[in-house]
Amino acid sequence: MSTIKITTENRSRVIDFFQEHWGSPEMVISSGVYDCSNLDGFIFEENNRILGLVTYVFHEKEVEVISLDSIVEGKGIGSCLMKEVEHFVQQQGIATISLVTTNDNLNALKFYQKRGYKLDAIFPNAVKQARKIKPSIPLVGYNGIPITDEIRLVKKL
């Protein structure tokens, strides 16, 4: 198992990963519309198979995590990828990491808060706005919870 940076050499594998697991690499959130297959990030792989992937963008004084995926839950893949991003961000002299998740994603809220991320803002009805751009966003998410709002979490390094 290893963690490697996304490069031009492995970018096609990243595109394939997003197509297989998301149906599209497009991510629409309150901070913008992103093609995750073109973003910087890290891959967690085993036997040349992607088991996890994180992407991020640089803003003025912070890095925003756009996507974090692990296809094998409970093995520390997401934690490993987030540590890699945090380490990389610190090397760049940036002290803040942010991310957005939806109100239904209780597992993500738990995951990030356990790792020191703090609730920073709630964007009511943000997903309704996102659906205008990406209509394929489901109306109902995890545990039957309607997907309506975005929640921003921040960690100071």
VMD Tcl script that builds the backbone (N, CA, C; Angstrom):
set m [mol new atoms 471]
animate dup $m
set s [atomselect $m all]
$s set {name element resname resid chain x y z} {
  {N N MET 1 A 0.841 -1.179 0.000}
  {CA C MET 1 A 0.000 0.000 0.000}
  {C C MET 1 A 0.883 1.237 0.000}
  {N N SER 2 A 0.465 2.236 -0.779}
  {CA C SER 2 A 1.239 3.463 -0.836}
  {C C SER 2 A 0.332 4.638 -1.174}
  {N N THR 3 A 0.816 5.811 -0.819}
  {CA C THR 3 A 0.141 7.055 -1.158}
  {C C THR 3 A 1.026 7.796 -2.140}
  {N N ILE 4 A 0.453 8.172 -3.274}
  {CA C ILE 4 A 1.210 8.883 -4.291}
  {C C ILE 4 A 0.456 10.131 -4.725}
  {N N LYS 5 A 1.201 11.109 -5.188}
  {CA C LYS 5 A 0.616 12.348 -5.682}
  {C C LYS 5 A -0.036 12.101 -7.040}
  {N N ILE 6 A -1.131 12.792 -7.315}
  {CA C ILE 6 A -1.741 12.740 -8.636}
  {C C ILE 6 A -0.821 13.487 -9.600}
  {N N THR 7 A -0.503 12.844 -10.722}
  {CA C THR 7 A 0.393 13.414 -11.731}
  {C C THR 7 A -0.226 13.237 -13.118}
  {N N THR 8 A 0.423 13.785 -14.111}
  {CA C THR 8 A -0.059 13.596 -15.479}
  {C C THR 8 A -0.001 12.123 -15.869}
  {N N GLU 9 A 0.948 11.385 -15.305}
  {CA C GLU 9 A 1.096 9.967 -15.635}
  {C C GLU 9 A -0.061 9.109 -15.114}
  {N N ASN 10 A -0.643 9.480 -13.977}
  {CA C ASN 10 A -1.728 8.656 -13.424}
  {C C ASN 10 A -3.105 9.327 -13.522}
  {N N ARG 11 A -3.165 10.449 -14.193}
  {CA C ARG 11 A -4.420 11.214 -14.289}
  {C C ARG 11 A -5.546 10.404 -14.945}
  {N N SER 12 A -5.234 9.577 -15.935}
  {CA C SER 12 A -6.289 8.788 -16.590}
  {C C SER 12 A -6.915 7.795 -15.615}
  {N N ARG 13 A -6.116 7.276 -14.687}
  {CA C ARG 13 A -6.651 6.381 -13.660}
  {C C ARG 13 A -7.595 7.130 -12.722}
  {N N VAL 14 A -7.273 8.386 -12.435}
  {CA C VAL 14 A -8.127 9.230 -11.592}
  {C C VAL 14 A -9.464 9.474 -12.293}
  {N N ILE 15 A -9.408 9.775 -13.570}
  {CA C ILE 15 A -10.634 9.984 -14.348}
  {C C ILE 15 A -11.497 8.727 -14.310}
  {N N ASP 16 A -10.869 7.571 -14.525}
  {CA C ASP 16 A -11.604 6.296 -14.477}
  {C C ASP 16 A -12.236 6.070 -13.107}
  {N N PHE 17 A -11.508 6.414 -12.040}
  {CA C PHE 17 A -12.016 6.253 -10.672}
  {C C PHE 17 A -13.290 7.078 -10.479}
  {N N PHE 18 A -13.242 8.345 -10.881}
  {CA C PHE 18 A -14.423 9.198 -10.718}
  {C C PHE 18 A -15.594 8.717 -11.565}
  {N N GLN 19 A -15.319 8.272 -12.767}
  {CA C GLN 19 A -16.387 7.755 -13.626}
  {C C GLN 19 A -17.040 6.531 -12.973}
  {N N GLU 20 A -16.223 5.634 -12.442}
  {CA C GLU 20 A -16.745 4.399 -11.847}
  {C C GLU 20 A -17.509 4.652 -10.553}
  {N N HIS 21 A -16.983 5.524 -9.697}
  {CA C HIS 21 A -17.557 5.675 -8.355}
  {C C HIS 21 A -18.515 6.852 -8.200}
  {N N TRP 22 A -18.429 7.850 -9.076}
  {CA C TRP 22 A -19.302 9.015 -8.974}
  {C C TRP 22 A -20.175 9.191 -10.212}
  {N N GLY 23 A -19.825 8.513 -11.308}
  {CA C GLY 23 A -20.546 8.702 -12.557}
  {C C GLY 23 A -20.065 9.912 -13.335}
  {N N SER 24 A -19.337 10.785 -12.646}
  {CA C SER 24 A -18.829 12.015 -13.259}
  {C C SER 24 A -17.794 12.615 -12.305}
  {N N PRO 25 A -16.778 13.272 -12.843}
  {CA C PRO 25 A -15.804 13.932 -11.972}
  {C C PRO 25 A -16.248 15.329 -11.526}
  {N N GLU 26 A -17.434 15.769 -11.961}
  {CA C GLU 26 A -17.889 17.114 -11.631}
  {C C GLU 26 A -18.413 17.198 -10.202}
  {N N MET 27 A -17.935 18.203 -9.476}
  {CA C MET 27 A -18.373 18.462 -8.104}
  {C C MET 27 A -18.889 19.901 -8.058}
  {N N VAL 28 A -20.128 20.049 -7.616}
  {CA C VAL 28 A -20.729 21.369 -7.505}
  {C C VAL 28 A -20.989 21.638 -6.035}
  {N N ILE 29 A -20.287 22.633 -5.496}
  {CA C ILE 29 A -20.460 23.022 -4.098}
  {C C ILE 29 A -20.479 24.540 -4.023}
  {N N SER 30 A -20.744 25.068 -2.855}
  {CA C SER 30 A -20.914 26.512 -2.705}
  {C C SER 30 A -19.676 27.311 -3.105}
  {N N SER 31 A -18.500 26.711 -3.037}
  {CA C SER 31 A -17.290 27.452 -3.403}
  {C C SER 31 A -16.995 27.403 -4.897}
  {N N GLY 32 A -17.742 26.593 -5.657}
  {CA C GLY 32 A -17.525 26.564 -7.099}
  {C C GLY 32 A -17.897 25.249 -7.735}
  {N N VAL 33 A -17.607 25.166 -9.019}
  {CA C VAL 33 A -17.812 23.947 -9.801}
  {C C VAL 33 A -16.425 23.437 -10.161}
  {N N TYR 34 A -16.172 22.174 -9.834}
  {CA C TYR 34 A -14.837 21.605 -10.012}
  {C C TYR 34 A -14.899 20.316 -10.825}
  {N N ASP 35 A -13.916 20.133 -11.672}
  {CA C ASP 35 A -13.698 18.851 -12.335}
  {C C ASP 35 A -12.613 18.151 -11.519}
  {N N CYS 36 A -13.039 17.263 -10.641}
  {CA C CYS 36 A -12.104 16.624 -9.704}
  {C C CYS 36 A -10.985 15.863 -10.405}
  {N N SER 37 A -11.227 15.431 -11.629}
  {CA C SER 37 A -10.191 14.676 -12.332}
  {C C SER 37 A -9.032 15.565 -12.773}
  {N N ASN 38 A -9.206 16.890 -12.680}
  {CA C ASN 38 A -8.135 17.821 -13.040}
  {C C ASN 38 A -7.472 18.467 -11.832}
  {N N LEU 39 A -7.918 18.109 -10.629}
  {CA C LEU 39 A -7.395 18.756 -9.428}
  {C C LEU 39 A -6.148 18.058 -8.900}
  {N N ASP 40 A -5.414 18.789 -8.074}
  {CA C ASP 40 A -4.284 18.199 -7.352}
  {C C ASP 40 A -4.829 17.269 -6.285}
  {N N GLY 41 A -4.008 16.323 -5.873}
  {CA C GLY 41 A -4.433 15.425 -4.815}
  {C C GLY 41 A -3.505 14.248 -4.649}
  {N N PHE 42 A -4.002 13.258 -3.924}
  {CA C PHE 42 A -3.237 12.055 -3.620}
  {C C PHE 42 A -4.098 10.819 -3.855}
  {N N ILE 43 A -3.417 9.756 -4.228}
  {CA C ILE 43 A -4.042 8.456 -4.461}
  {C C ILE 43 A -3.527 7.496 -3.395}
  {N N PHE 44 A -4.403 6.692 -2.855}
  {CA C PHE 44 A -4.014 5.579 -1.988}
  {C C PHE 44 A -4.238 4.323 -2.810}
  {N N GLU 45 A -3.169 3.561 -3.033}
  {CA C GLU 45 A -3.316 2.387 -3.888}
  {C C GLU 45 A -2.659 1.156 -3.279}
  {N N GLU 46 A -3.144 0.024 -3.750}
  {CA C GLU 46 A -2.594 -1.271 -3.381}
  {C C GLU 46 A -2.631 -2.144 -4.629}
  {N N ASN 47 A -1.513 -2.759 -4.952}
  {CA C ASN 47 A -1.412 -3.594 -6.159}
  {C C ASN 47 A -1.897 -2.852 -7.398}
  {N N ASN 48 A -1.492 -1.588 -7.502}
  {CA C ASN 48 A -1.827 -0.739 -8.647}
  {C C ASN 48 A -3.338 -0.485 -8.786}
  {N N ARG 49 A -4.097 -0.684 -7.715}
  {CA C ARG 49 A -5.538 -0.431 -7.691}
  {C C ARG 49 A -5.824 0.728 -6.740}
  {N N ILE 50 A -6.559 1.718 -7.216}
  {CA C ILE 50 A -6.906 2.867 -6.377}
  {C C ILE 50 A -7.951 2.441 -5.358}
  {N N LEU 51 A -7.594 2.600 -4.075}
  {CA C LEU 51 A -8.534 2.305 -2.985}
  {C C LEU 51 A -9.077 3.584 -2.352}
  {N N GLY 52 A -8.392 4.694 -2.601}
  {CA C GLY 52 A -8.824 5.972 -2.049}
  {C C GLY 52 A -8.214 7.114 -2.820}
  {N N LEU 53 A -8.851 8.262 -2.697}
  {CA C LEU 53 A -8.432 9.414 -3.485}
  {C C LEU 53 A -8.887 10.684 -2.781}
  {N N VAL 54 A -8.021 11.687 -2.744}
  {CA C VAL 54 A -8.386 12.990 -2.205}
  {C C VAL 54 A -7.966 14.051 -3.214}
  {N N THR 55 A -8.826 15.057 -3.408}
  {CA C THR 55 A -8.480 16.182 -4.277}
  {C C THR 55 A -8.681 17.482 -3.508}
  {N N TYR 56 A -7.960 18.509 -3.937}
  {CA C TYR 56 A -8.029 19.792 -3.243}
  {C C TYR 56 A -7.682 20.923 -4.197}
  {N N VAL 57 A -8.038 22.147 -3.773}
  {CA C VAL 57 A -7.683 23.355 -4.512}
  {C C VAL 57 A -7.073 24.353 -3.536}
  {N N PHE 58 A -6.192 25.176 -4.063}
  {CA C PHE 58 A -5.593 26.258 -3.289}
  {C C PHE 58 A -6.435 27.507 -3.462}
  {N N HIS 59 A -6.771 28.139 -2.341}
  {CA C HIS 59 A -7.376 29.461 -2.348}
  {C C HIS 59 A -6.314 30.396 -1.784}
  {N N GLU 60 A -6.627 31.648 -1.581}
  {CA C GLU 60 A -5.619 32.616 -1.153}
  {C C GLU 60 A -4.806 32.166 0.057}
  {N N LYS 61 A -5.487 31.880 1.157}
  {CA C LYS 61 A -4.768 31.564 2.391}
  {C C LYS 61 A -5.188 30.227 2.982}
  {N N GLU 62 A -5.783 29.379 2.150}
  {CA C GLU 62 A -6.192 28.072 2.639}
  {C C GLU 62 A -6.271 27.083 1.484}
  {N N VAL 63 A -6.353 25.830 1.862}
  {CA C VAL 63 A -6.578 24.761 0.895}
  {C C VAL 63 A -7.945 24.180 1.199}
  {N N GLU 64 A -8.735 23.965 0.158}
  {CA C GLU 64 A -10.054 23.363 0.316}
  {C C GLU 64 A -10.037 21.950 -0.252}
  {N N VAL 65 A -10.387 20.990 0.574}
  {CA C VAL 65 A -10.534 19.615 0.114}
  {C C VAL 65 A -11.861 19.548 -0.639}
  {N N ILE 66 A -11.798 19.078 -1.872}
  {CA C ILE 66 A -12.986 19.012 -2.709}
  {C C ILE 66 A -13.616 17.627 -2.668}
  {N N SER 67 A -12.777 16.598 -2.660}
  {CA C SER 67 A -13.322 15.236 -2.587}
  {C C SER 67 A -12.398 14.355 -1.768}
  {N N LEU 68 A -12.996 13.426 -1.052}
  {CA C LEU 68 A -12.271 12.386 -0.321}
  {C C LEU 68 A -13.073 11.114 -0.472}
  {N N ASP 69 A -12.448 10.113 -1.052}
  {CA C ASP 69 A -13.122 8.838 -1.294}
  {C C ASP 69 A -12.269 7.690 -0.797}
  {N N SER 70 A -12.921 6.719 -0.201}
  {CA C SER 70 A -12.289 5.457 0.162}
  {C C SER 70 A -13.276 4.361 -0.197}
  {N N ILE 71 A -12.828 3.409 -0.997}
  {CA C ILE 71 A -13.748 2.337 -1.384}
  {C C ILE 71 A -13.701 1.170 -0.416}
  {N N VAL 72 A -12.794 1.257 0.576}
  {CA C VAL 72 A -12.715 0.247 1.633}
  {C C VAL 72 A -12.816 1.001 2.961}
  {N N GLU 73 A -13.958 0.904 3.605}
  {CA C GLU 73 A -14.205 1.657 4.839}
  {C C GLU 73 A -13.499 1.007 6.038}
  {N N GLY 74 A -13.137 1.847 7.008}
  {CA C GLY 74 A -12.612 1.362 8.276}
  {C C GLY 74 A -11.183 0.848 8.255}
  {N N LYS 75 A -10.440 1.132 7.197}
  {CA C LYS 75 A -9.055 0.658 7.095}
  {C C LYS 75 A -8.042 1.789 7.229}
  {N N GLY 76 A -8.505 3.008 7.503}
  {CA C GLY 76 A -7.596 4.132 7.692}
  {C C GLY 76 A -7.169 4.823 6.410}
  {N N ILE 77 A -7.808 4.485 5.306}
  {CA C ILE 77 A -7.420 5.076 4.021}
  {C C ILE 77 A -7.721 6.573 3.998}
  {N N GLY 78 A -8.924 6.957 4.396}
  {CA C GLY 78 A -9.283 8.375 4.435}
  {C C GLY 78 A -8.384 9.153 5.380}
  {N N SER 79 A -8.107 8.567 6.538}
  {CA C SER 79 A -7.217 9.226 7.509}
  {C C SER 79 A -5.828 9.420 6.926}
  {N N CYS 80 A -5.324 8.406 6.269}
  {CA C CYS 80 A -3.996 8.479 5.644}
  {C C CYS 80 A -3.955 9.583 4.590}
  {N N LEU 81 A -4.976 9.646 3.760}
  {CA C LEU 81 A -5.025 10.665 2.718}
  {C C LEU 81 A -5.122 12.073 3.299}
  {N N MET 82 A -5.927 12.253 4.329}
  {CA C MET 82 A -6.046 13.578 4.950}
  {C C MET 82 A -4.744 13.989 5.617}
  {N N LYS 83 A -4.049 13.044 6.254}
  {CA C LYS 83 A -2.735 13.358 6.849}
  {C C LYS 83 A -1.750 13.796 5.777}
  {N N GLU 84 A -1.820 13.137 4.630}
  {CA C GLU 84 A -0.940 13.486 3.511}
  {C C GLU 84 A -1.216 14.913 3.037}
  {N N VAL 85 A -2.486 15.262 2.910}
  {CA C VAL 85 A -2.852 16.621 2.496}
  {C C VAL 85 A -2.386 17.628 3.548}
  {N N GLU 86 A -2.648 17.345 4.822}
  {CA C GLU 86 A -2.254 18.271 5.882}
  {C C GLU 86 A -0.751 18.490 5.899}
  {N N HIS 87 A 0.008 17.425 5.738}
  {CA C HIS 87 A 1.465 17.533 5.708}
  {C C HIS 87 A 1.914 18.375 4.510}
  {N N PHE 88 A 1.354 18.105 3.344}
  {CA C PHE 88 A 1.696 18.845 2.135}
  {C C PHE 88 A 1.352 20.329 2.292}
  {N N VAL 89 A 0.166 20.616 2.817}
  {CA C VAL 89 A -0.281 21.996 2.999}
  {C C VAL 89 A 0.664 22.747 3.936}
  {N N GLN 90 A 1.059 22.107 5.026}
  {CA C GLN 90 A 1.993 22.742 5.958}
  {C C GLN 90 A 3.313 23.064 5.280}
  {N N GLN 91 A 3.783 22.172 4.417}
  {CA C GLN 91 A 5.029 22.410 3.680}
  {C C GLN 91 A 4.908 23.632 2.766}
  {N N GLN 92 A 3.694 23.939 2.332}
  {CA C GLN 92 A 3.461 25.096 1.462}
  {C C GLN 92 A 3.295 26.386 2.264}
  {N N GLY 93 A 3.358 26.289 3.589}
  {CA C GLY 93 A 3.217 27.461 4.441}
  {C C GLY 93 A 1.777 27.909 4.641}
  {N N ILE 94 A 0.846 27.014 4.405}
  {CA C ILE 94 A -0.572 27.320 4.578}
  {C C ILE 94 A -1.050 26.668 5.867}
  {N N ALA 95 A -1.823 27.413 6.654}
  {CA C ALA 95 A -2.194 26.933 7.982}
  {C C ALA 95 A -3.667 26.554 8.120}
  {N N THR 96 A -4.432 26.634 7.035}
  {CA C THR 96 A -5.863 26.363 7.128}
  {C C THR 96 A -6.306 25.408 6.026}
  {N N ILE 97 A -7.068 24.399 6.427}
  {CA C ILE 97 A -7.705 23.487 5.481}
  {C C ILE 97 A -9.212 23.566 5.731}
  {N N SER 98 A -9.967 23.648 4.640}
  {CA C SER 98 A -11.424 23.671 4.758}
  {C C SER 98 A -12.019 22.616 3.842}
  {N N LEU 99 A -13.283 22.339 4.057}
  {CA C LEU 99 A -14.019 21.428 3.193}
  {C C LEU 99 A -15.493 21.643 3.421}
  {N N VAL 100 A -16.287 21.145 2.486}
  {CA C VAL 100 A -17.741 21.243 2.586}
  {C C VAL 100 A -18.309 19.841 2.459}
  {N N THR 101 A -19.299 19.549 3.286}
  {CA C THR 101 A -20.057 18.309 3.149}
  {C C THR 101 A -21.534 18.655 3.249}
  {N N THR 102 A -22.370 17.693 2.962}
  {CA C THR 102 A -23.806 17.952 3.008}
  {C C THR 102 A -24.390 17.528 4.358}
  {N N ASN 103 A -25.554 18.064 4.662}
  {CA C ASN 103 A -26.194 17.847 5.961}
  {C C ASN 103 A -26.519 16.382 6.247}
  {N N ASP 104 A -26.672 15.567 5.221}
  {CA C ASP 104 A -27.022 14.155 5.411}
  {C C ASP 104 A -25.812 13.284 5.722}
  {N N ASN 105 A -24.617 13.788 5.460}
  {CA C ASN 105 A -23.418 12.955 5.539}
  {C C ASN 105 A -22.864 12.921 6.973}
  {N N LEU 106 A -23.586 12.224 7.831}
  {CA C LEU 106 A -23.207 12.143 9.242}
  {C C LEU 106 A -21.868 11.443 9.427}
  {N N ASN 107 A -21.559 10.468 8.578}
  {CA C ASN 107 A -20.254 9.794 8.667}
  {C C ASN 107 A -19.116 10.766 8.398}
  {N N ALA 108 A -19.283 11.646 7.411}
  {CA C ALA 108 A -18.245 12.637 7.115}
  {C C ALA 108 A -18.107 13.626 8.274}
  {N N LEU 109 A -19.226 14.067 8.815}
  {CA C LEU 109 A -19.170 15.002 9.949}
  {C C LEU 109 A -18.426 14.377 11.124}
  {N N LYS 110 A -18.700 13.125 11.394}
  {CA C LYS 110 A -18.012 12.413 12.473}
  {C C LYS 110 A -16.524 12.266 12.144}
  {N N PHE 111 A -16.221 11.818 10.946}
  {CA C PHE 111 A -14.851 11.591 10.514}
  {C C PHE 111 A -13.998 12.855 10.681}
  {N N TYR 112 A -14.467 13.969 10.142}
  {CA C TYR 112 A -13.668 15.197 10.173}
  {C C TYR 112 A -13.560 15.781 11.575}
  {N N GLN 113 A -14.640 15.758 12.348}
  {CA C GLN 113 A -14.569 16.317 13.692}
  {C C GLN 113 A -13.610 15.524 14.576}
  {N N LYS 114 A -13.559 14.210 14.397}
  {CA C LYS 114 A -12.606 13.392 15.158}
  {C C LYS 114 A -11.166 13.767 14.832}
  {N N ARG 115 A -10.945 14.369 13.679}
  {CA C ARG 115 A -9.609 14.725 13.226}
  {C C ARG 115 A -9.310 16.213 13.401}
  {N N GLY 116 A -10.117 16.876 14.222}
  {CA C GLY 116 A -9.822 18.257 14.582}
  {C C GLY 116 A -10.481 19.329 13.735}
  {N N TYR 117 A -11.341 18.942 12.823}
  {CA C TYR 117 A -12.042 19.932 12.008}
  {C C TYR 117 A -13.233 20.463 12.796}
  {N N LYS 118 A -13.450 21.767 12.698}
  {CA C LYS 118 A -14.518 22.435 13.442}
  {C C LYS 118 A -15.587 22.946 12.479}
  {N N LEU 119 A -16.840 22.871 12.921}
  {CA C LEU 119 A -17.925 23.439 12.133}
  {C C LEU 119 A -17.693 24.942 12.014}
  {N N ASP 120 A -17.767 25.450 10.788}
  {CA C ASP 120 A -17.445 26.856 10.548}
  {C C ASP 120 A -18.643 27.637 10.007}
  {N N ALA 121 A -19.435 26.995 9.153}
  {CA C ALA 121 A -20.580 27.688 8.558}
  {C C ALA 121 A -21.579 26.672 8.026}
  {N N ILE 122 A -22.811 27.088 7.992}
  {CA C ILE 122 A -23.872 26.292 7.371}
  {C C ILE 122 A -24.443 27.140 6.243}
  {N N PHE 123 A -24.607 26.507 5.094}
  {CA C PHE 123 A -25.166 27.185 3.929}
  {C C PHE 123 A -26.538 26.582 3.630}
  {N N PRO 124 A -27.591 27.186 4.209}
  {CA C PRO 124 A -28.936 26.653 4.001}
  {C C PRO 124 A -29.317 26.647 2.518}
  {N N ASN 125 A -29.918 25.562 2.093}
  {CA C ASN 125 A -30.419 25.401 0.726}
  {C C ASN 125 A -29.343 25.477 -0.356}
  {N N ALA 126 A -28.082 25.321 0.016}
  {CA C ALA 126 A -26.996 25.372 -0.968}
  {C C ALA 126 A -27.112 24.257 -2.002}
  {N N VAL 127 A -27.612 23.111 -1.587}
  {CA C VAL 127 A -27.700 21.985 -2.516}
  {C C VAL 127 A -28.796 22.238 -3.556}
  {N N LYS 128 A -29.831 22.956 -3.176}
  {CA C LYS 128 A -30.865 23.338 -4.142}
  {C C LYS 128 A -30.241 24.169 -5.255}
  {N N GLN 129 A -29.353 25.072 -4.886}
  {CA C GLN 129 A -28.659 25.893 -5.876}
  {C C GLN 129 A -27.734 25.031 -6.739}
  {N N ALA 130 A -27.049 24.077 -6.101}
  {CA C ALA 130 A -26.134 23.202 -6.834}
  {C C ALA 130 A -26.880 22.350 -7.850}
  {N N ARG 131 A -28.103 21.947 -7.523}
  {CA C ARG 131 A -28.904 21.124 -8.448}
  {C C ARG 131 A -29.263 21.874 -9.729}
  {N N LYS 132 A -29.250 23.199 -9.686}
  {CA C LYS 132 A -29.511 23.980 -10.903}
  {C C LYS 132 A -28.393 23.760 -11.919}
  {N N ILE 133 A -27.199 23.487 -11.413}
  {CA C ILE 133 A -26.042 23.240 -12.276}
  {C C ILE 133 A -25.886 21.752 -12.551}
  {N N LYS 134 A -26.113 20.936 -11.515}
  {CA C LYS 134 A -25.956 19.487 -11.630}
  {C C LYS 134 A -27.239 18.815 -11.131}
  {N N PRO 135 A -28.225 18.658 -11.995}
  {CA C PRO 135 A -29.521 18.102 -11.592}
  {C C PRO 135 A -29.459 16.666 -11.074}
  {N N SER 136 A -28.373 15.958 -11.320}
  {CA C SER 136 A -28.269 14.558 -10.891}
  {C C SER 136 A -27.995 14.410 -9.392}
  {N N ILE 137 A -27.780 15.504 -8.674}
  {CA C ILE 137 A -27.588 15.416 -7.222}
  {C C ILE 137 A -28.888 14.887 -6.620}
  {N N PRO 138 A -28.812 13.795 -5.854}
  {CA C PRO 138 A -30.044 13.198 -5.311}
  {C C PRO 138 A -30.756 14.134 -4.330}
  {N N LEU 139 A -32.051 13.930 -4.207}
  {CA C LEU 139 A -32.852 14.698 -3.249}
  {C C LEU 139 A -32.701 14.159 -1.835}
  {N N VAL 140 A -32.492 12.845 -1.724}
  {CA C VAL 140 A -32.386 12.188 -0.424}
  {C C VAL 140 A -31.047 11.467 -0.366}
  {N N GLY 141 A -30.396 11.569 0.783}
  {CA C GLY 141 A -29.073 10.975 0.933}
  {C C GLY 141 A -29.041 9.884 1.976}
  {N N TYR 142 A -27.922 9.851 2.682}
  {CA C TYR 142 A -27.680 8.824 3.691}
  {C C TYR 142 A -28.803 8.791 4.722}
  {N N ASN 143 A -29.189 7.583 5.116}
  {CA C ASN 143 A -30.185 7.362 6.153}
  {C C ASN 143 A -31.532 8.021 5.866}
  {N N GLY 144 A -31.833 8.243 4.584}
  {CA C GLY 144 A -33.118 8.827 4.217}
  {C C GLY 144 A -33.242 10.307 4.525}
  {N N ILE 145 A -32.122 10.969 4.785}
  {CA C ILE 145 A -32.141 12.395 5.130}
  {C C ILE 145 A -32.168 13.220 3.840}
  {N N PRO 146 A -33.126 14.166 3.715}
  {CA C PRO 146 A -33.136 15.037 2.543}
  {C C PRO 146 A -31.833 15.851 2.475}
  {N N ILE 147 A -31.241 15.919 1.296}
  {CA C ILE 147 A -29.996 16.676 1.103}
  {C C ILE 147 A -30.386 18.103 0.741}
  {N N THR 148 A -30.124 19.027 1.652}
  {CA C THR 148 A -30.534 20.412 1.440}
  {C C THR 148 A -29.398 21.416 1.662}
  {N N ASP 149 A -28.606 21.199 2.694}
  {CA C ASP 149 A -27.648 22.209 3.135}
  {C C ASP 149 A -26.210 21.716 3.018}
  {N N GLU 150 A -25.296 22.684 2.988}
  {CA C GLU 150 A -23.874 22.366 3.062}
  {C C GLU 150 A -23.336 22.848 4.401}
  {N N ILE 151 A -22.362 22.119 4.892}
  {CA C ILE 151 A -21.698 22.472 6.149}
  {C C ILE 151 A -20.209 22.592 5.868}
  {N N ARG 152 A -19.649 23.734 6.241}
  {CA C ARG 152 A -18.226 23.979 6.048}
  {C C ARG 152 A -17.491 23.649 7.339}
  {N N LEU 153 A -16.425 22.890 7.208}
  {CA C LEU 153 A -15.564 22.560 8.343}
  {C C LEU 153 A -14.168 23.100 8.070}
  {N N VAL 154 A -13.472 23.506 9.131}
  {CA C VAL 154 A -12.147 24.106 8.992}
  {C C VAL 154 A -11.220 23.534 10.053}
  {N N LYS 155 A -9.971 23.369 9.665}
  {CA C LYS 155 A -8.933 22.961 10.606}
  {C C LYS 155 A -7.749 23.901 10.468}
  {N N LYS 156 A -7.305 24.432 11.600}
  {CA C LYS 156 A -6.087 25.253 11.648}
  {C C LYS 156 A -4.934 24.313 11.974}
  {N N LEU 157 A -3.926 24.344 11.150}
  {CA C LEU 157 A -2.764 23.459 11.347}
  {C C LEU 157 A -1.708 24.111 12.217}
}
mol reanalyze $m
mol bondsrecalc $m
mol representation Tube
mol addrep $m
